[in-house]
């Protein structure tokens, strides 16, 4: 073994110096592997489970979605359904929820709304049809000149009084009146007249129609 120069000069006893063979390298230092936190493992498993459930839920919704009829604008009871009132939407409905399939949309045009339908609401099979006329009643369509009806709409179910308009020389006579109910919401025509359908006793229907045709009819809205 070789002896260092400093050892020779100082007279110190020789110290053996180990010579490593050529190409020999110091082995890498072994580091202790960090311990995994059980809490983090549990959180990871939970996130994986939630992700799987969300994917399954989304797939189920897509696979069970159906095209149904929905209201594209607010429709009040008694209104006649017109093109553009209803539209289509793809949704997943819960069991027991009655809906109208999308392929029946065209058949709803021209029918009447039997209930109020807000914007975006599902249209059920019982929501649209033909309003029935009770026995002893009649439904008449009235066209009233501007100024012969209250300002503002008359929605379905509004209680009104139809009043005969008498001439000035007949002002001393009692005008004819009858109680009625609006069954189709009023609309305003291009000439300012008001169009409305009302239900009234069958015995008064002919007289109301005659007065309206002559322009001798006005309508009053009652409270309540």
MIGUKOL-719501 format. One line per 4 residues: their letters; for each residue x, y, z of N, C-alpha, C, CB. Coordinates in nm, 3 decimals, always signed. Glycine has a CB too. Layout:
<recs>
A	X/Y/Z/X/Y/Z/X/Y/Z/X/Y/Z ~ ...
</recs>
This chain:
<recs>
XXXX	+0.085/-0.119/+0.000/+0.000/+0.000/+0.000/+0.088/+0.124/+0.000/-0.096/+0.001/+0.123 ~ +0.060/+0.226/-0.071/+0.144/+0.349/-0.074/+0.127/+0.428/+0.053/+0.108/+0.437/-0.196 ~ +0.234/+0.500/+0.092/+0.236/+0.582/+0.212/+0.242/+0.726/+0.171/+0.355/+0.546/+0.304 ~ +0.155/+0.812/+0.231/+0.150/+0.953/+0.195/+0.278/+1.024/+0.233/+0.031/+1.021/+0.261
XXXX	+0.313/+1.137/+0.161/+0.433/+1.214/+0.185/+0.433/+1.275/+0.324/+0.449/+1.323/+0.082 ~ +0.319/+1.322/+0.372/+0.313/+1.385/+0.503/+0.346/+1.286/+0.611/+0.177/+1.446/+0.528 ~ +0.312/+1.164/+0.593/+0.342/+1.063/+0.691/+0.492/+1.035/+0.695/+0.265/+0.935/+0.661 ~ +0.556/+1.042/+0.576/+0.701/+1.017/+0.571/+0.778/+1.126/+0.644/+0.749/+1.008/+0.427
XXXX	+0.733/+1.251/+0.628/+0.807/+1.361/+0.688/+0.787/+1.369/+0.837/+0.766/+1.490/+0.625 ~ +0.669/+1.342/+0.885/+0.640/+1.359/+1.027/+0.680/+1.240/+1.110/+0.495/+1.385/+1.047 ~ +0.715/+1.135/+1.047/+0.755/+1.015/+1.120/+0.638/+0.942/+1.177/+0.849/+1.050/+1.228 ~ +0.515/+0.981/+1.141/+0.397/+0.912/+1.193/+0.391/+0.773/+1.135/+0.267/+0.989/+1.161
XXXX	+0.330/+0.685/+1.209/+0.321/+0.548/+1.156/+0.239/+0.548/+1.027/+0.257/+0.452/+1.261 ~ +0.275/+0.466/+0.943/+0.208/+0.462/+0.812/+0.063/+0.420/+0.827/+0.280/+0.366/+0.716 ~ -0.020/+0.482/+0.749/-0.163/+0.452/+0.745/-0.196/+0.396/+0.607/-0.250/+0.578/+0.778 ~ -0.263/+0.288/+0.611/-0.296/+0.225/+0.483/-0.405/+0.304/+0.413/-0.341/+0.077/+0.503
XXXX	-0.385/+0.335/+0.289/-0.484/+0.405/+0.206/-0.540/+0.305/+0.106/-0.420/+0.527/+0.132 ~ -0.674/+0.292/+0.115/-0.740/+0.194/+0.027/-0.760/+0.254/-0.110/-0.875/+0.147/+0.086 ~ -0.711/+0.186/-0.204/-0.730/+0.229/-0.342/-0.843/+0.148/-0.404/-0.600/+0.213/-0.425 ~ -0.941/+0.220/-0.462/-1.053/+0.153/-0.526/-1.018/+0.117/-0.670/-1.178/+0.241/-0.522
XXXX	-1.065/+0.010/-0.713/-1.034/-0.028/-0.852/-1.092/+0.071/-0.951/-1.087/-0.169/-0.882 ~ -1.031/+0.084/-1.064/-1.082/+0.177/-1.167/-1.226/+0.142/-1.206/-0.991/+0.173/-1.293 ~ -1.307/+0.249/-1.228/-1.445/+0.231/-1.270/-1.542/+0.207/-1.157/-1.453/+0.118/-1.364 ~ -1.492/+0.202/-1.036/-1.581/+0.176/-0.923/-1.648/+0.306/-0.880/-1.505/+0.113/-0.804
XXXX	-1.778/+0.304/-0.852/-1.854/+0.425/-0.814/-1.922/+0.401/-0.680/-1.959/+0.464/-0.922 ~ -1.935/+0.512/-0.607/-2.002/+0.505/-0.477/-2.150/+0.471/-0.498/-1.986/+0.639/-0.399 ~ -2.200/+0.371/-0.430/-2.343/+0.338/-0.448/-2.433/+0.454/-0.405/-2.379/+0.210/-0.368 ~ -2.542/+0.476/-0.475/-2.631/+0.589/-0.439/-2.691/+0.571/-0.301/-2.745/+0.604/-0.541
XXXX	-2.710/+0.687/-0.240/-2.766/+0.685/-0.104/-2.912/+0.644/-0.109/-2.751/+0.823/-0.036 ~ -2.952/+0.552/-0.030/-3.089/+0.504/-0.025/-3.173/+0.597/+0.062/-3.095/+0.359/+0.027 ~ -3.282/+0.647/+0.000/-3.370/+0.736/+0.072/-3.494/+0.661/+0.118/-3.410/+0.857/-0.015 ~ -3.539/+0.698/+0.231/-3.659/+0.633/+0.285/-3.782/+0.676/+0.204/-3.677/+0.668/+0.436
XXXX	-3.864/+0.581/+0.162/-3.985/+0.612/+0.086/-4.086/+0.682/+0.175/-4.046/+0.483/+0.026 ~ -4.145/+0.794/+0.125/-4.243/+0.866/+0.208/-4.368/+0.781/+0.231/-4.283/+1.001/+0.142 ~ -4.424/+0.791/+0.345/-4.544/+0.716/+0.378/-4.667/+0.786/+0.319/-4.559/+0.701/+0.531 ~ -4.756/+0.709/+0.260/-4.878/+0.765/+0.203/-4.982/+0.783/+0.311/-4.932/+0.674/+0.091
XXXX	-5.047/+0.902/+0.303/-5.147/+0.933/+0.405/-5.276/+0.856/+0.377/-5.175/+1.085/+0.410 ~ -5.327/+0.782/+0.473/-5.456/+0.712/+0.453/-5.569/+0.807/+0.421/-5.493/+0.630/+0.577 ~ -5.562/+0.930/+0.474/-5.667/+1.028/+0.447/-5.670/+1.066/+0.300/-5.647/+1.152/+0.532 ~ -5.550/+1.089/+0.243/-5.543/+1.123/+0.101/-5.590/+1.008/+0.013/-5.402/+1.164/+0.062
XXXX	-5.555/+0.887/+0.055/-5.599/+0.770/-0.022/-5.752/+0.762/-0.022/-5.538/+0.640/+0.036 ~ -5.812/+0.784/+0.094/-5.958/+0.778/+0.104/-6.023/+0.886/+0.019/-6.002/+0.792/+0.250 ~ -5.965/+1.006/+0.019/-6.020/+1.115/-0.062/-6.012/+1.081/-0.211/-5.945/+1.247/-0.035 ~ -5.901/+1.022/-0.252/-5.887/+0.983/-0.391/-5.988/+0.878/-0.433/-5.748/+0.932/-0.416
XXXX	-6.010/+0.779/-0.348/-6.108/+0.676/-0.378/-6.249/+0.736/-0.387/-6.104/+0.564/-0.271 ~ -6.279/+0.829/-0.294/-6.410/+0.893/-0.295/-6.431/+0.973/-0.423/-6.426/+0.983/-0.173 ~ -6.330/+1.048/-0.465/-6.342/+1.127/-0.588/-6.364/+1.036/-0.709/-6.217/+1.214/-0.609 ~ -6.294/+0.924/-0.711/-6.311/+0.831/-0.822/-6.452/+0.775/-0.825/-6.210/+0.717/-0.813
XXXX	-6.506/+0.742/-0.707/-6.643/+0.690/-0.701/-6.744/+0.794/-0.746/-6.675/+0.643/-0.559 ~ -6.727/+0.920/-0.698/-6.820/+1.026/-0.738/-6.814/+1.052/-0.887/-6.788/+1.155/-0.661 ~ -6.694/+1.047/-0.944/-6.682/+1.066/-1.088/-6.754/+0.957/-1.166/-6.537/+1.071/-1.128 ~ -6.742/+0.834/-1.117/-6.811/+0.724/-1.183/-6.962/+0.738/-1.174/-6.769/+0.594/-1.123
XXXX	-7.010/+0.780/-1.057/-7.154/+0.799/-1.041/-7.206/+0.911/-1.131/-7.188/+0.830/-0.895 ~ -7.130/+1.021/-1.140/-7.172/+1.132/-1.227/-7.177/+1.089/-1.373/-7.077/+1.251/-1.210 ~ -7.078/+1.012/-1.415/-7.078/+0.964/-1.554/-7.196/+0.871/-1.580/-6.946/+0.893/-1.585 ~ -7.224/+0.783/-1.482/-7.337/+0.692/-1.499/-7.469/+0.768/-1.504/-7.339/+0.589/-1.386
XXXX	-7.481/+0.872/-1.419/-7.604/+0.951/-1.417/-7.623/+1.024/-1.549/-7.601/+1.052/-1.301 ~ -7.516/+1.083/-1.601/-7.526/+1.155/-1.728/-7.562/+1.059/-1.841/-7.393/+1.227/-1.760 ~ -7.502/+0.941/-1.840/-7.533/+0.844/-1.946/-7.678/+0.799/-1.937/-7.439/+0.723/-1.937 ~ -7.727/+0.778/-1.815/-7.866/+0.736/-1.796/-7.962/+0.842/-1.847/-7.893/+0.706/-1.649
XXXX	-7.933/+0.971/-1.815/-8.019/+1.080/-1.861/-8.023/+1.088/-2.013/-7.973/+1.212/-1.803 ~ -7.907/+1.074/-2.074/-7.902/+1.083/-2.219/-7.974/+0.965/-2.284/-7.758/+1.089/-2.267 ~ -7.960/+0.849/-2.222/-8.019/+0.731/-2.283/-8.170/+0.725/-2.265/-7.957/+0.606/-2.225 ~ -8.224/+0.794/-2.162/-8.368/+0.791/-2.136/-8.438/+0.920/-2.177/-8.394/+0.764/-1.989
XXXX	-8.367/+1.017/-2.235/-8.428/+1.143/-2.276/-8.526/+1.120/-2.391/-8.318/+1.246/-2.317 ~ -8.632/+1.200/-2.392/-8.730/+1.192/-2.499/-8.770/+1.332/-2.540/-8.852/+1.109/-2.456 ~ -8.818/+1.345/-2.662/-8.862/+1.473/-2.714/-9.008/+1.495/-2.677/-8.842/+1.480/-2.868 ~ -9.034/+1.605/-2.606/-9.169/+1.634/-2.557/-9.208/+1.776/-2.596/-9.179/+1.614/-2.403
XXXX	-9.336/+1.808/-2.578/-9.389/+1.941/-2.610/-9.383/+2.029/-2.485/-9.537/+1.931/-2.663 ~ -9.332/+2.151/-2.502/-9.325/+2.249/-2.393/-9.382/+2.381/-2.442/-9.179/+2.267/-2.342 ~ -9.422/+2.466/-2.348/-9.476/+2.598/-2.382/-9.361/+2.695/-2.409/-9.567/+2.652/-2.268 ~ -9.363/+2.756/-2.527/-9.259/+2.854/-2.561/-9.299/+2.996/-2.521/-9.230/+2.849/-2.710
XXXX	-9.425/+3.017/-2.493/-9.472/+3.144/-2.441/-9.586/+3.116/-2.343/-9.518/+3.240/-2.557 ~ -9.617/+3.212/-2.260/-9.724/+3.194/-2.161/-9.859/+3.185/-2.233/-9.725/+3.310/-2.057 ~ -9.932/+3.080/-2.205/-10.064/+3.058/-2.264/-10.165/+3.049/-2.151/-10.066/+2.928/-2.354 ~ -10.268/+3.129/-2.158/-10.371/+3.128/-2.054/-10.485/+3.034/-2.092/-10.424/+3.269/-2.030
XXXX	-10.555/+2.991/-1.991/-10.666/+2.899/-2.013/-10.770/+2.961/-2.106/-10.731/+2.861/-1.878 ~ -10.815/+2.882/-2.202/-10.914/+2.929/-2.297/-10.855/+2.981/-2.427/-10.996/+3.036/-2.235 ~ -10.724/+3.007/-2.431/-10.662/+3.056/-2.554/-10.654/+2.944/-2.657/-10.521/+3.112/-2.525 ~ -10.669/+2.982/-2.782/-10.653/+2.888/-2.892/-10.503/+2.876/-2.922/-10.732/+2.934/-3.020
XXXX	-10.456/+2.753/-2.930/-10.313/+2.729/-2.952/-10.278/+2.765/-3.096/-10.276/+2.581/-2.923 ~ -10.176/+2.847/-3.113/-10.131/+2.892/-3.243/-9.988/+2.846/-3.266/-10.142/+3.045/-3.256 ~ -9.943/+2.841/-3.393/-9.803/+2.805/-3.420/-9.708/+2.900/-3.346/-9.774/+2.809/-3.571 ~ -9.609/+2.844/-3.282/-9.515/+2.924/-3.204/-9.545/+2.926/-3.056/-9.514/+3.064/-3.255
XXXX	-9.668/+2.886/-3.018/-9.699/+2.881/-2.875/-9.625/+2.767/-2.806/-9.850/+2.864/-2.854 ~ -9.613/+2.654/-2.876/-9.547/+2.537/-2.822/-9.422/+2.506/-2.901/-9.642/+2.416/-2.823 ~ -9.330/+2.436/-2.836/-9.207/+2.392/-2.902/-9.168/+2.255/-2.850/-9.093/+2.493/-2.879 ~ -9.047/+2.212/-2.885/-8.998/+2.080/-2.847/-8.875/+2.092/-2.758/-8.966/+1.996/-2.972
XXXX	-8.858/+1.995/-2.672/-8.741/+1.990/-2.584/-8.708/+1.844/-2.555/-8.767/+2.068/-2.451 ~ -8.579/+1.815/-2.546/-8.533/+1.680/-2.511/-8.505/+1.676/-2.362/-8.406/+1.639/-2.594 ~ -8.582/+1.601/-2.289/-8.568/+1.594/-2.144/-8.581/+1.450/-2.098/-8.672/+1.684/-2.074 ~ -8.538/+1.428/-1.974/-8.557/+1.299/-1.909/-8.663/+1.317/-1.802/-8.422/+1.244/-1.848
XXXX	-8.776/+1.254/-1.819/-8.888/+1.272/-1.727/-8.891/+1.161/-1.623/-9.020/+1.275/-1.804 ~ -8.940/+1.195/-1.507/-8.954/+1.099/-1.399/-9.074/+1.010/-1.424/-8.966/+1.170/-1.263 ~ -9.073/+0.889/-1.372/-9.189/+0.799/-1.389/-9.316/+0.863/-1.334/-9.163/+0.664/-1.320 ~ -9.424/+0.850/-1.408/-9.552/+0.904/-1.363/-9.581/+1.045/-1.412/-9.557/+0.904/-1.217
XXXX	-9.483/+1.113/-1.474/-9.506/+1.248/-1.525/-9.565/+1.238/-1.666/-9.372/+1.332/-1.527 ~ -9.686/+1.290/-1.684/-9.755/+1.281/-1.813/-9.706/+1.392/-1.904/-9.909/+1.290/-1.794 ~ -9.665/+1.356/-2.024/-9.616/+1.453/-2.122/-9.677/+1.421/-2.258/-9.460/+1.452/-2.130 ~ -9.667/+1.517/-2.349/-9.712/+1.497/-2.486/-9.589/+1.475/-2.573/-9.796/+1.620/-2.538
XXXX	-9.580/+1.361/-2.642/-9.464/+1.336/-2.729/-9.450/+1.443/-2.837/-9.475/+1.198/-2.794 ~ -9.328/+1.466/-2.878/-9.302/+1.571/-2.976/-9.370/+1.551/-3.109/-9.157/+1.583/-2.998 ~ -9.395/+1.426/-3.149/-9.457/+1.403/-3.280/-9.605/+1.439/-3.283/-9.439/+1.258/-3.319 ~ -9.661/+1.478/-3.167/-9.802/+1.519/-3.163/-9.818/+1.671/-3.159/-9.871/+1.457/-3.041
XXXX	-9.710/+1.744/-3.178/-9.716/+1.890/-3.169/-9.812/+1.949/-3.271/-9.577/+1.950/-3.189 ~ -9.805/+1.904/-3.395/-9.889/+1.963/-3.499/-10.038/+1.945/-3.469/-9.856/+1.900/-3.634 ~ -10.075/+1.836/-3.404/-10.215/+1.812/-3.374/-10.271/+1.900/-3.265/-10.233/+1.671/-3.336 ~ -10.184/+1.972/-3.193/-10.231/+2.060/-3.086/-10.272/+2.198/-3.137/-10.124/+2.076/-2.981
XXXX	-10.224/+2.234/-3.255/-10.256/+2.366/-3.311/-10.407/+2.375/-3.338/-10.174/+2.392/-3.441 ~ -10.467/+2.484/-3.293/-10.610/+2.504/-3.312/-10.694/+2.458/-3.195/-10.653/+2.434/-3.435 ~ -10.636/+2.381/-3.103/-10.710/+2.341/-2.985/-10.699/+2.451/-2.879/-10.657/+2.205/-2.931 ~ -10.763/+2.429/-2.766/-10.768/+2.531/-2.661/-10.691/+2.485/-2.538/-10.914/+2.563/-2.624
XXXX	-10.630/+2.582/-2.472/-10.560/+2.553/-2.346/-10.663/+2.535/-2.235/-10.459/+2.666/-2.311 ~ -10.657/+2.422/-2.169/-10.752/+2.394/-2.061/-10.699/+2.439/-1.926/-10.783/+2.246/-2.057 ~ -10.571/+2.473/-1.919/-10.508/+2.525/-1.797/-10.411/+2.635/-1.837/-10.435/+2.411/-1.718 ~ -10.368/+2.713/-1.740/-10.264/+2.813/-1.765/-10.131/+2.742/-1.781/-10.258/+2.919/-1.650
XXXX	-10.056/+2.781/-1.885/-9.927/+2.719/-1.914/-9.819/+2.827/-1.915/-9.930/+2.644/-2.050 ~ -9.736/+2.834/-1.809/-9.626/+2.931/-1.808/-9.519/+2.894/-1.910/-9.565/+2.941/-1.668 ~ -9.432/+2.988/-1.938/-9.322/+2.965/-2.032/-9.232/+2.853/-1.978/-9.239/+3.095/-2.055 ~ -9.201/+2.756/-2.064/-9.112/+2.647/-2.026/-9.180/+2.529/-1.960/-9.009/+2.697/-1.937
XXXX	-9.309/+2.538/-1.935/-9.378/+2.428/-1.866/-9.403/+2.312/-1.962/-9.511/+2.477/-1.806 ~ -9.407/+2.191/-1.905/-9.440/+2.074/-1.984/-9.589/+2.076/-2.018/-9.402/+1.943/-1.908 ~ -9.620/+2.035/-2.138/-9.760/+2.027/-2.181/-9.808/+1.884/-2.160/-9.776/+2.071/-2.331 ~ -9.905/+1.867/-2.073/-9.959/+1.735/-2.046/-10.076/+1.702/-2.137/-10.001/+1.724/-1.903
XXXX	-10.114/+1.575/-2.144/-10.226/+1.536/-2.230/-10.356/+1.603/-2.194/-10.244/+1.387/-2.226 ~ -10.375/+1.638/-2.066/-10.499/+1.700/-2.022/-10.493/+1.853/-2.024/-10.534/+1.653/-1.883 ~ -10.383/+1.909/-2.075/-10.367/+2.055/-2.073/-10.427/+2.122/-2.195/-10.221/+2.090/-2.063 ~ -10.452/+2.045/-2.300/-10.501/+2.102/-2.425/-10.618/+2.017/-2.474/-10.388/+2.109/-2.533
XXXX	-10.719/+2.081/-2.527/-10.836/+2.009/-2.579/-10.944/+2.106/-2.621/-10.892/+1.911/-2.474 ~ -11.068/+2.067/-2.599/-11.181/+2.151/-2.631/-11.259/+2.180/-2.503/-11.273/+2.085/-2.737 ~ -11.283/+2.309/-2.477/-11.360/+2.345/-2.359/-11.505/+2.302/-2.376/-11.351/+2.496/-2.332 ~ -11.555/+2.233/-2.278/-11.693/+2.186/-2.285/-11.788/+2.298/-2.240/-11.713/+2.060/-2.196
XXXX	-11.905/+2.300/-2.300/-12.007/+2.399/-2.267/-12.109/+2.333/-2.174/-12.077/+2.456/-2.396 ~ -12.128/+2.388/-2.054/-12.225/+2.327/-1.961/-12.365/+2.327/-2.019/-12.224/+2.400/-1.828 ~ -12.445/+2.233/-1.972/-12.585/+2.226/-2.018/-12.658/+2.355/-1.980/-12.657/+2.103/-1.956 ~ -12.736/+2.406/-2.074/-12.810/+2.530/-2.051/-12.730/+2.655/-2.079/-12.859/+2.535/-1.911
XXXX	-12.603/+2.638/-2.117/-12.518/+2.752/-2.149/-12.490/+2.755/-2.298/-12.385/+2.747/-2.069 ~ -12.443/+2.868/-2.346/-12.401/+2.883/-2.485/-12.278/+2.974/-2.488/-12.517/+2.942/-2.573 ~ -12.192/+2.949/-2.585/-12.073/+3.031/-2.603/-12.091/+3.116/-2.728/-11.944/+2.943/-2.612 ~ -12.076/+3.246/-2.715/-12.090/+3.337/-2.830/-11.963/+3.420/-2.843/-12.215/+3.430/-2.813
XXXX	-11.931/+3.450/-2.967/-11.816/+3.537/-2.996/-11.864/+3.679/-3.017/-11.738/+3.487/-3.118 ~ -11.801/+3.772/-2.949/-11.843/+3.912/-2.956/-11.730/+3.997/-3.015/-11.882/+3.965/-2.816 ~ -11.771/+4.093/-3.095/-11.679/+4.196/-3.145/-11.733/+4.331/-3.100/-11.664/+4.190/-3.303 ~ -11.659/+4.393/-3.010/-11.702/+4.518/-2.949/-11.617/+4.633/-3.001/-11.694/+4.511/-2.794
XXXX	-11.683/+4.741/-3.037/-11.612/+4.858/-3.087/-11.524/+4.917/-2.977/-11.710/+4.964/-3.141 ~ -11.423/+4.993/-3.019/-11.334/+5.058/-2.922/-11.416/+5.144/-2.827/-11.226/+5.143/-2.994 ~ -11.387/+5.137/-2.700/-11.460/+5.213/-2.601/-11.578/+5.139/-2.542/-11.506/+5.340/-2.660 ~ -11.608/+5.020/-2.593/-11.721/+4.942/-2.541/-11.674/+4.830/-2.447/-11.802/+4.882/-2.657
XXXX	-11.544/+4.829/-2.417/-11.489/+4.724/-2.331/-11.383/+4.787/-2.240/-11.428/+4.607/-2.415 ~ -11.360/+4.731/-2.121/-11.257/+4.786/-2.033/-11.119/+4.781/-2.099/-11.254/+4.710/-1.900 ~ -11.035/+4.876/-2.065/-10.898/+4.876/-2.113/-10.823/+4.763/-2.044/-10.828/+5.013/-2.089 ~ -10.747/+4.689/-2.120/-10.673/+4.576/-2.063/-10.738/+4.444/-2.100/-10.665/+4.589/-1.911
XXXX	-10.662/+4.336/-2.087/-10.712/+4.204/-2.127/-10.820/+4.152/-2.034/-10.598/+4.105/-2.133 ~ -10.904/+4.067/-2.088/-11.005/+3.995/-2.011/-10.966/+3.847/-2.016/-11.152/+4.020/-2.066 ~ -10.898/+3.795/-1.916/-10.854/+3.655/-1.919/-10.967/+3.557/-1.897/-10.746/+3.631/-1.816 ~ -10.935/+3.431/-1.917/-11.035/+3.326/-1.898/-11.088/+3.330/-1.755/-10.974/+3.187/-1.929
XXXX	-11.218/+3.310/-1.741/-11.279/+3.306/-1.609/-11.325/+3.440/-1.556/-11.184/+3.247/-1.513 ~ -11.300/+3.547/-1.630/-11.343/+3.680/-1.585/-11.495/+3.691/-1.592/-11.277/+3.790/-1.672 ~ -11.555/+3.735/-1.483/-11.700/+3.756/-1.480/-11.732/+3.896/-1.533/-11.757/+3.737/-1.336 ~ -11.824/+3.902/-1.629/-11.857/+4.030/-1.694/-12.010/+4.045/-1.699/-11.796/+4.038/-1.838
XXXX	-12.053/+4.167/-1.728/-12.194/+4.197/-1.753/-12.205/+4.253/-1.894/-12.250/+4.300/-1.647 ~ -12.287/+4.192/-1.975/-12.315/+4.245/-2.108/-12.432/+4.342/-2.097/-12.347/+4.130/-2.209 ~ -12.416/+4.460/-2.157/-12.515/+4.566/-2.142/-12.557/+4.614/-2.280/-12.458/+4.684/-2.058 ~ -12.687/+4.621/-2.299/-12.740/+4.679/-2.423/-12.723/+4.830/-2.422/-12.889/+4.641/-2.442
XXXX	-12.678/+4.885/-2.533/-12.665/+5.030/-2.547/-12.792/+5.082/-2.614/-12.536/+5.068/-2.630 ~ -12.865/+5.166/-2.544/-12.992/+5.218/-2.596/-12.971/+5.357/-2.654/-13.100/+5.223/-2.484 ~ -13.057/+5.393/-2.745/-13.050/+5.525/-2.808/-13.089/+5.632/-2.708/-13.141/+5.531/-2.933 ~ -13.054/+5.757/-2.740/-13.082/+5.868/-2.648/-13.231/+5.882/-2.621/-13.027/+5.998/-2.704
XXXX	-13.313/+5.859/-2.725/-13.457/+5.876/-2.705/-13.519/+5.759/-2.628/-13.526/+5.891/-2.839 ~ -13.435/+5.655/-2.599/-13.485/+5.542/-2.522/-13.414/+5.532/-2.387/-13.467/+5.414/-2.601 ~ -13.353/+5.640/-2.348/-13.272/+5.637/-2.226/-13.356/+5.609/-2.103/-13.198/+5.768/-2.209 ~ -13.488/+5.635/-2.110/-13.572/+5.613/-1.993/-13.604/+5.466/-1.971/-13.701/+5.691/-2.008
XXXX	-13.580/+5.384/-2.075/-13.608/+5.241/-2.063/-13.491/+5.169/-1.997/-13.638/+5.178/-2.200 ~ -13.521/+5.059/-1.933/-13.414/+4.980/-1.870/-13.342/+4.898/-1.975/-13.471/+4.888/-1.759 ~ -13.211/+4.917/-1.989/-13.137/+4.839/-2.089/-13.131/+4.691/-2.049/-12.994/+4.895/-2.107 ~ -13.116/+4.607/-2.149/-13.102/+4.463/-2.126/-12.962/+4.433/-2.074/-13.131/+4.382/-2.255
XXXX	-12.951/+4.350/-1.977/-12.821/+4.309/-1.923/-12.824/+4.159/-1.897/-12.787/+4.388/-1.791 ~ -12.706/+4.099/-1.897/-12.693/+3.957/-1.865/-12.552/+3.931/-1.811/-12.722/+3.868/-1.991 ~ -12.544/+3.843/-1.717/-12.415/+3.804/-1.658/-12.351/+3.695/-1.746/-12.433/+3.753/-1.510 ~ -12.221/+3.705/-1.768/-12.150/+3.608/-1.853/-12.009/+3.585/-1.798/-12.143/+3.659/-2.001
XXXX	-11.942/+3.485/-1.856/-11.804/+3.456/-1.816/-11.717/+3.443/-1.941/-11.797/+3.325/-1.731 ~ -11.600/+3.505/-1.935/-11.507/+3.498/-2.047/-11.449/+3.356/-2.054/-11.393/+3.604/-2.032 ~ -11.457/+3.295/-2.173/-11.403/+3.160/-2.191/-11.286/+3.158/-2.288/-11.512/+3.066/-2.241 ~ -11.265/+3.266/-2.359/-11.146/+3.283/-2.442/-11.092/+3.423/-2.419/-11.177/+3.258/-2.594
XXXX	-10.968/+3.431/-2.378/-10.909/+3.561/-2.345/-10.928/+3.661/-2.459/-10.760/+3.545/-2.312 ~ -10.959/+3.783/-2.422/-10.985/+3.886/-2.523/-10.858/+3.926/-2.596/-11.048/+4.010/-2.458 ~ -10.875/+3.965/-2.721/-10.766/+4.017/-2.803/-10.815/+4.144/-2.871/-10.717/+3.913/-2.909 ~ -10.721/+4.230/-2.904/-10.755/+4.356/-2.970/-10.725/+4.344/-3.119/-10.675/+4.475/-2.908
XXXX	-10.825/+4.376/-3.202/-10.808/+4.369/-3.345/-10.729/+4.487/-3.399/-10.942/+4.361/-3.412 ~ -10.696/+4.480/-3.528/-10.619/+4.588/-3.591/-10.696/+4.720/-3.594/-10.580/+4.548/-3.732 ~ -10.829/+4.712/-3.589/-10.910/+4.834/-3.592/-10.943/+4.885/-3.452/-11.038/+4.809/-3.670 ~ -10.885/+4.824/-3.351/-10.910/+4.868/-3.213/-11.026/+4.799/-3.147/-10.933/+5.014/-3.211
XXXX	-11.099/+4.717/-3.221/-11.211/+4.645/-3.161/-11.160/+4.532/-3.072/-11.305/+4.589/-3.269 ~ -11.247/+4.488/-2.982/-11.212/+4.382/-2.888/-11.289/+4.256/-2.926/-11.243/+4.424/-2.741 ~ -11.215/+4.146/-2.940/-11.275/+4.017/-2.972/-11.266/+3.929/-2.849/-11.204/+3.951/-3.094 ~ -11.380/+3.871/-2.811/-11.384/+3.790/-2.690/-11.498/+3.689/-2.701/-11.402/+3.879/-2.565
XXXX	-11.475/+3.571/-2.644/-11.579/+3.468/-2.636/-11.628/+3.461/-2.493/-11.526/+3.329/-2.685 ~ -11.761/+3.456/-2.478/-11.819/+3.449/-2.344/-11.921/+3.335/-2.339/-11.886/+3.585/-2.305 ~ -11.938/+3.284/-2.218/-12.041/+3.183/-2.194/-12.152/+3.248/-2.114/-11.983/+3.058/-2.118 ~ -12.277/+3.228/-2.157/-12.392/+3.291/-2.093/-12.512/+3.198/-2.105/-12.423/+3.431/-2.156
XXXX	-12.620/+3.225/-2.035/-12.738/+3.139/-2.046/-12.784/+3.128/-2.191/-12.851/+3.193/-1.959 ~ -12.822/+3.008/-2.229/-12.862/+2.983/-2.367/-12.980/+3.071/-2.410/-12.898/+2.836/-2.385 ~ -13.066/+3.104/-2.318/-13.183/+3.186/-2.351/-13.145/+3.329/-2.388/-13.280/+3.188/-2.235 ~ -13.026/+3.375/-2.349/-12.982/+3.512/-2.378/-12.881/+3.518/-2.492/-12.923/+3.575/-2.254
XXXX	-12.840/+3.403/-2.544/-12.734/+3.401/-2.643/-12.773/+3.473/-2.772/-12.695/+3.258/-2.675 ~ -12.894/+3.450/-2.820/-12.936/+3.513/-2.945/-12.943/+3.664/-2.932/-13.071/+3.458/-2.989 ~ -12.996/+3.712/-2.822/-13.007/+3.856/-2.803/-12.869/+3.920/-2.795/-13.088/+3.888/-2.678 ~ -12.775/+3.856/-2.722/-12.640/+3.913/-2.712/-12.572/+3.918/-2.848/-12.554/+3.831/-2.615
XXXX	-12.590/+3.813/-2.928/-12.530/+3.811/-3.061/-12.589/+3.919/-3.150/-12.549/+3.673/-3.126 ~ -12.718/+3.940/-3.140/-12.785/+4.041/-3.222/-12.738/+4.181/-3.184/-12.937/+4.032/-3.205 ~ -12.733/+4.212/-3.056/-12.688/+4.344/-3.012/-12.543/+4.368/-3.053/-12.704/+4.358/-2.860 ~ -12.458/+4.266/-3.040/-12.317/+4.282/-3.078/-12.303/+4.308/-3.227/-12.236/+4.159/-3.038
XXXX	-12.383/+4.239/-3.308/-12.375/+4.257/-3.453/-12.419/+4.398/-3.493/-12.461/+4.153/-3.524 ~ -12.513/+4.458/-3.420/-12.559/+4.594/-3.449/-12.469/+4.700/-3.389/-12.701/+4.613/-3.398 ~ -12.374/+4.659/-3.306/-12.288/+4.757/-3.238/-12.353/+4.817/-3.116/-12.250/+4.866/-3.332 ~ -12.456/+4.751/-3.064/-12.532/+4.805/-2.950/-12.503/+4.727/-2.823/-12.683/+4.802/-2.978
XXXX	-12.377/+4.682/-2.806/-12.345/+4.603/-2.688/-12.214/+4.653/-2.627/-12.334/+4.452/-2.723 ~ -12.212/+4.658/-2.496/-12.091/+4.694/-2.421/-12.069/+4.586/-2.315/-12.103/+4.837/-2.355 ~ -11.950/+4.584/-2.260/-11.917/+4.482/-2.161/-11.855/+4.550/-2.039/-11.819/+4.375/-2.221 ~ -11.896/+4.505/-1.922/-11.841/+4.557/-1.797/-11.775/+4.441/-1.721/-11.953/+4.625/-1.710
XXXX	-11.665/+4.472/-1.658/-11.592/+4.371/-1.580/-11.629/+4.384/-1.434/-11.438/+4.384/-1.598 ~ -11.662/+4.271/-1.372/-11.697/+4.271/-1.230/-11.574/+4.234/-1.146/-11.814/+4.172/-1.201 ~ -11.574/+4.278/-1.024/-11.463/+4.244/-0.934/-11.476/+4.103/-0.883/-11.458/+4.341/-0.817 ~ -11.366/+4.053/-0.824/-11.367/+3.918/-0.770/-11.303/+3.819/-0.862/-11.508/+3.875/-0.741
</recs>
